[in-house]
């Protein structure tokens, strides 16, 4: 699976692949990955905001 498809799955933009294993550890891993991706995107937005509206 490509990186863009995986990101779309994390952000609920794409349906989950039915052939993937369904264990609680995989769910935890995807949850942590989703959280880190969202925090990264938030940090990028903050950095851009600070660069554009610098005093």
N, CA, C and O atoms as a DFTB+ gen file, in Angstrom:
220 C
 N C O
     1  1       0.839      -1.171       0.000
     2  2       0.000       0.000       0.000
     3  2       0.885       1.236       0.000
     4  3       1.886       1.296       0.714
     5  1       0.515       2.204      -0.792
     6  2       1.304       3.417      -0.900
     7  2       1.128       4.327       0.298
     8  3       0.177       4.196       1.068
     9  1       2.050       5.236       0.438
    10  2       2.042       6.156       1.577
    11  2       0.821       7.061       1.553
    12  3       0.247       7.337       2.607
    13  1       0.408       7.528       0.385
    14  2      -0.742       8.432       0.301
    15  2      -2.039       7.704       0.622
    16  3      -2.942       8.279       1.230
    17  1      -2.134       6.443       0.217
    18  2      -3.321       5.652       0.559
    19  2      -3.387       5.410       2.060
    20  3      -4.468       5.435       2.647
    21  1      -2.240       5.177       2.682
    22  2      -2.198       4.948       4.123
    23  2      -2.585       6.216       4.884
    24  3      -3.322       6.147       5.868
    25  1      -2.098       7.360       4.439
    26  2      -2.460       8.626       5.083
    27  2      -3.957       8.886       4.924
    28  3      -4.610       9.327       5.869
    29  1      -4.496       8.621       3.757
    30  2      -5.931       8.807       3.539
    31  2      -6.740       7.885       4.448
    32  3      -7.810       8.269       4.919
    33  1      -6.246       6.687       4.697
    34  2      -6.931       5.766       5.595
    35  2      -6.867       6.274       7.032
    36  3      -7.858       6.192       7.756
    37  1      -5.720       6.798       7.454
    38  2      -5.576       7.336       8.811
    39  2      -6.526       8.484       9.055
    40  3      -7.091       8.602      10.143
    41  1      -6.708       9.327       8.067
    42  2      -7.545      10.514       8.218
    43  2      -9.002      10.243       7.848
    44  3      -9.790      11.179       7.713
    45  1      -9.358       8.988       7.685
    46  2     -10.722       8.559       7.357
    47  2     -11.211       9.116       6.023
    48  3     -12.409       9.336       5.845
    49  1     -10.291       9.344       5.084
    50  2     -10.680       9.796       3.747
    51  2     -10.906       8.615       2.816
    52  3     -11.445       8.777       1.721
    53  1     -10.500       7.445       3.243
    54  2     -10.574       6.247       2.412
    55  2     -10.985       5.087       3.297
    56  3     -10.639       5.046       4.477
    57  1     -11.729       4.135       2.725
    58  2     -12.150       2.967       3.494
    59  2     -10.964       2.071       3.813
    60  3      -9.998       2.001       3.053
    61  1     -11.052       1.387       4.950
    62  2     -10.003       0.480       5.389
    63  2      -9.979      -0.760       4.498
    64  3     -11.027      -1.243       4.068
    65  1      -8.785      -1.270       4.225
    66  2      -8.623      -2.479       3.428
    67  2      -9.126      -3.676       4.227
    68  3      -8.740      -3.856       5.382
    69  1      -9.970      -4.482       3.633
    70  2     -10.570      -5.619       4.333
    71  2      -9.589      -6.764       4.568
    72  3      -9.849      -7.620       5.413
    73  1      -8.466      -6.805       3.844
    74  2      -7.505      -7.904       3.968
    75  2      -6.479      -7.687       5.070
    76  3      -5.671      -8.577       5.337
    77  1      -6.490      -6.523       5.718
    78  2      -5.502      -6.249       6.754
    79  2      -5.863      -6.993       8.036
    80  3      -7.042      -7.228       8.303
    81  1      -4.860      -7.368       8.832
    82  2      -5.150      -8.054      10.093
    83  2      -5.912      -7.143      11.053
    84  3      -5.716      -5.928      11.063
    85  1      -6.776      -7.745      11.853
    86  2      -7.635      -6.965      12.736
    87  2      -7.359      -7.351      14.188
    88  3      -8.131      -8.099      14.788
    89  1      -6.281      -6.855      14.745
    90  2      -5.967      -7.113      16.141
    91  2      -5.937      -5.796      16.899
    92  3      -5.872      -4.723      16.299
    93  1      -5.982      -5.884      18.209
    94  2      -6.003      -4.657      18.994
    95  2      -4.686      -3.901      18.882
    96  3      -4.684      -2.671      18.939
    97  1      -3.556      -4.608      18.723
    98  2      -2.264      -3.935      18.605
    99  2      -2.168      -3.131      17.322
   100  3      -1.570      -2.055      17.303
   101  1      -2.745      -3.639      16.264
   102  2      -2.748      -2.897      14.999
   103  2      -3.611      -1.639      15.146
   104  3      -3.259      -0.578      14.629
   105  1      -4.734      -1.760      15.849
   106  2      -5.585      -0.588      16.079
   107  2      -4.850       0.467      16.901
   108  3      -4.944       1.659      16.607
   109  1      -4.121       0.035      17.928
   110  2      -3.342       0.978      18.738
   111  2      -2.285       1.677      17.888
   112  3      -2.094       2.888      17.989
   113  1      -1.606       0.902      17.053
   114  2      -0.556       1.465      16.205
   115  2      -1.139       2.506      15.248
   116  3      -0.563       3.580      15.073
   117  1      -2.275       2.191      14.632
   118  2      -2.888       3.134      13.702
   119  2      -3.399       4.367      14.439
   120  3      -3.346       5.470      13.894
   121  1      -3.884       4.207      15.644
   122  2      -4.330       5.351      16.427
   123  2      -3.177       6.290      16.757
   124  3      -3.318       7.509      16.653
   125  1      -2.038       5.730      17.156
   126  2      -0.869       6.546      17.459
   127  2      -0.352       7.224      16.192
   128  3       0.034       8.393      16.226
   129  1      -0.342       6.504      15.086
   130  2       0.089       7.103      13.819
   131  2      -0.836       8.237      13.406
   132  3      -0.374       9.269      12.919
   133  1      -2.139       8.053      13.597
   134  2      -3.111       9.091      13.250
   135  2      -2.878      10.329      14.110
   136  3      -2.895      11.452      13.607
   137  1      -2.660      10.122      15.402
   138  2      -2.415      11.232      16.312
   139  2      -1.140      11.997      15.941
   140  3      -1.135      13.228      15.920
   141  1      -0.068      11.268      15.652
   142  2       1.189      11.933      15.299
   143  2       1.073      12.682      13.975
   144  3       1.656      13.755      13.822
   145  1       0.340      12.139      13.031
   146  2       0.142      12.817      11.752
   147  2      -0.651      14.108      11.937
   148  3      -0.313      15.133      11.346
   149  1      -1.698      14.065      12.751
   150  2      -2.492      15.270      12.996
   151  2      -1.696      16.330      13.750
   152  3      -1.818      17.518      13.453
   153  1      -0.887      15.919      14.715
   154  2      -0.049      16.874      15.431
   155  2       0.998      17.495      14.512
   156  3       1.294      18.684      14.622
   157  1       1.555      16.700      13.613
   158  2       2.510      17.214      12.642
   159  2       1.860      18.255      11.738
   160  3       2.437      19.316      11.503
   161  1       0.675      17.964      11.234
   162  2      -0.027      18.920      10.367
   163  2      -0.381      20.198      11.129
   164  3      -0.302      21.293      10.571
   165  1      -0.768      20.069      12.388
   166  2      -1.056      21.236      13.219
   167  2       0.200      22.091      13.405
   168  3       0.135      23.317      13.327
   169  1       1.335      21.446      13.649
   170  2       2.595      22.179      13.824
   171  2       2.989      22.912      12.550
   172  3       3.475      24.041      12.614
   173  1       2.788      22.291      11.401
   174  2       3.086      22.950      10.123
   175  2       2.214      24.191       9.957
   176  3       2.703      25.230       9.514
   177  1       0.931      24.098      10.304
   178  2       0.029      25.239      10.197
   179  2       0.482      26.360      11.133
   180  3       0.465      27.528      10.745
   181  1       0.884      26.025      12.348
   182  2       1.354      27.034      13.297
   183  2       2.622      27.709      12.780
   184  3       2.751      28.929      12.871
   185  1       3.543      26.940      12.246
   186  2       4.784      27.513      11.711
   187  2       4.489      28.466      10.557
   188  3       5.046      29.562      10.496
   189  1       3.623      28.055       9.650
   190  2       3.265      28.920       8.518
   191  2       2.574      30.184       9.020
   192  3       2.850      31.278       8.528
   193  1       1.682      30.039       9.991
   194  2       0.988      31.205      10.560
   195  2       1.980      32.179      11.180
   196  3       1.873      33.390      10.986
   197  1       2.938      31.653      11.920
   198  2       3.937      32.526      12.549
   199  2       4.827      33.213      11.523
   200  3       5.208      34.368      11.712
   201  1       5.160      32.526      10.450
   202  2       5.992      33.139       9.414
   203  2       5.259      34.237       8.654
   204  3       5.853      35.252       8.290
   205  1       3.969      34.032       8.415
   206  2       3.195      35.002       7.662
   207  2       2.813      36.226       8.483
   208  3       2.743      37.330       7.943
   209  1       2.567      36.051       9.765
   210  2       2.082      37.148      10.597
   211  2       3.091      37.535      11.671
   212  3       2.739      37.800      12.820
   213  1       4.342      37.560      11.265
   214  2       5.415      37.940      12.174
   215  2       5.379      39.438      12.403
   216  3       5.129      40.197      11.466
   217  1       5.621      39.877      13.620
   218  2       5.606      41.314      13.924
   219  2       6.800      42.035      13.380
   220  3       6.923      43.247      13.557
